[in-house]
Amino acid sequence: MEFHLDSDIFDIISSKDKDVEIRLNDEKRRRLHVGDTLVFLKRPDDKESIKATITNLVYFNSFLEVADYYEMKRIYLDNTSSEDYINLMKRFYSDEEVEKYGVVAIEFKLI
């Protein structure tokens, strides 16, 4: 499965600082399984890519639960507050979507 990432997120995955990708647990993400290959593509042109293998899938009801569960450096940037992280995720996903689908933490290892 492919994931399109902004350059800052792509770079922290590339440097192996981030090893968990958080997404809405919608129909697309419900097809993921441990052992599947992920391809991270760097926006805007998607010419750079990184491959990874899913090592674990962890499910949550909210981004607050995610922020409480993981060290911030594993899911975003080390010096980010939980509040800032949650506000960032609200730019991508509405409260209604999160309530409907929940959230999945995709733990991975670079190939």
C-alpha positions in Angstrom: 0.0 0.0 0.0 1.2 3.5 -0.8 1.2 6.4 1.6 1.8 10.0 0.3 3.8 12.0 2.9 4.9 15.7 3.2 8.6 16.1 2.9 9.2 16.7 6.6 7.5 13.5 7.6 9.2 11.5 4.8 12.6 12.8 6.0 12.1 11.7 9.6 11.0 8.3 8.4 14.0 8.1 6.2 16.3 9.0 9.1 14.6 6.1 11.1 13.4 8.5 13.8 9.7 7.8 13.1 8.5 4.2 13.1 4.8 4.5 13.5 2.4 6.0 10.9 -1.0 7.1 12.2 -4.0 7.0 9.9 -7.8 6.9 10.0 -8.9 3.2 10.2 -11.1 3.6 7.1 -11.8 0.9 4.5 -8.5 1.3 2.9 -6.5 0.8 6.1 -8.6 -2.1 7.2 -7.0 -4.2 4.5 -3.6 -3.9 6.1 -1.9 -6.9 7.8 1.3 -7.5 9.7 3.9 -8.4 7.1 2.5 -6.2 4.3 4.9 -3.9 2.5 4.3 -0.2 2.6 5.7 2.3 0.2 6.1 5.9 1.5 6.1 8.5 -1.3 7.5 12.0 -0.9 5.2 14.8 -2.0 4.8 16.8 -4.1 6.1 14.7 -7.0 6.2 11.2 -5.4 9.5 10.5 -7.1 11.3 9.5 -3.9 10.1 6.4 -2.0 10.9 4.3 1.1 9.8 0.7 1.6 8.8 -0.7 5.0 7.2 -3.8 6.4 4.3 -3.6 8.8 5.4 -5.1 12.2 2.2 -4.3 14.2 -1.2 -2.7 14.0 -2.6 -1.0 17.1 -6.2 0.4 17.1 -7.5 3.5 19.0 -10.7 5.5 19.4 -9.0 8.9 19.1 -5.7 10.7 18.4 -5.6 11.6 22.1 -5.3 7.9 22.9 -2.5 7.6 20.3 -0.6 10.5 21.8 -0.9 9.0 25.3 0.2 5.6 24.1 3.3 6.4 22.1 6.4 8.6 22.6 5.9 11.6 20.4 9.1 11.0 18.4 7.8 7.6 17.2 4.6 9.2 15.7 5.7 12.7 14.8 8.4 15.1 16.0 10.1 14.7 19.4 9.4 18.2 20.7 5.7 18.3 19.7 3.1 18.5 22.5 0.1 16.2 22.5 -2.2 19.1 21.9 -0.3 20.3 18.9 -0.2 16.8 17.5 -4.0 16.4 17.9 -4.6 19.8 16.2 -2.4 18.7 13.3 -4.3 15.5 12.8 -7.6 17.4 12.8 -6.3 19.2 9.7 -6.5 15.8 7.9 -9.4 14.1 9.6 -12.7 15.4 11.1 -14.0 14.4 14.5 -16.9 12.7 12.7 -14.5 10.5 10.6 -12.5 9.6 13.7 -15.7 8.7 15.6 -16.9 6.6 12.7 -13.7 4.7 11.8 -11.3 5.0 14.7 -7.5 5.3 14.3 -4.9 2.8 13.4 -1.2 3.0 14.4 0.9 1.3 11.8 4.2 0.2 13.3 6.8 -0.5 10.7 10.4 -1.4 10.0 12.3 0.0 6.9 13.4 -2.6 4.4 
